[in-house]
Amino acid sequence: MPRERRKHHRLPIEATQVQGATVNGHVLDLSMTGIAIETTRGLNIGTSHRLRITSMDRALVLYASVRWCRLQRICPKNNGDAVPIFRTGLKINPTDR
């Protein structure tokens, strides 16, 4: 079994949107120092993003840097096209504005 390297417990998040200038997707989980998201676009490692996380009538804005990004799966569409689904891990940057 792989050793857990995370310092902080992650909380699974359901039905939460994440939006930014270059990011649109869903939050998978969140901790004090990191966030995992799922998008239809890959993000470059090392890039920083301003994220607006919304759930119901509440919003949280945070800044985070991409630590890893992986193609998770490819979903077929009704018209024969395919949509890539990426999972991305970001480190929250508490001092960025």
N, C-alpha and C positions, 0 to 999 in steps of 0.2 A: 504494500500500500504506500503511495507517495506521501512524503512528509508535508504537512501543511506549513506554508511559509508566511501566511498572512499574520500581521500583528493584531488586527482588529476583526471582530466578528462581522460577517456580512449578513444583511437582512434582505431576503427576497422581496421584490416589489412587484405588485400586480397592476396591470392597466395604467401604467404611468408613461406619459410622453416625454421625450427629450427633444429640444429644438435649439438650434443655433444657426449662425450664418452658413455653416457648411455641414451641419449635422441635423438629421431628423430620424427619429426612431423610437425605440422603447427601452426603458430601464429594466435590466434583469435583476441586479442587486446593487446595494449601496452600503458602504461602511464609512467610518470617520475619515478615512484617507483615500478611498477609491470608489470607483463606480464601474459597473459592467453594463454595456448597452448593446443593442442589436439594431443594425441599420441595413439599408440596401446599397450602401456605398462604403468601400474600404477607406480607412483613415490612415494617413502616414504616421509612422512611429516618430515620436518627438515633437509633433505639432501640438500647439495649444489651442484650446477652444473655449468659448464662452457658452455655457449650457444653461438653458432654462428648462427646468423640470416641472411639469404640471401634473397634478392629480386632483381630480374633482375641481374645487374652486380655489385651490392654493397653488402657489408657484415658488420655486426656489431657484436663484441664479447662482451658479458657481463656475469657477475656471478650473480646467483640468488639462493634463497633457497625456497624449496617447502613449501607453507602455507596450501594448501589443494589439494586433488586429489579425483575425483569422477568418477565412471563408468557412462558414459553418455548414451551409447547404445551398442548394439551388432549387427554387420553387417554380414549377411550370405555371404559366398563365393560360387562360382559356383560348387565347389567340395563337398559341403555339410558341410564344416567347418564353423566356426564362428570367427569373429575378434572383440575383445572388443575395444571400443573407450573410452578413458579417457580424461576428461577435468581437467587441473591442473592450479592452480594459484601459481605464484612464486613472491617473493619479490626480487627486484633487490638490490644487495649488491655492492654499488659503490666503496668500498675500497678493495674488494677481488681482488687477482691477481692469 
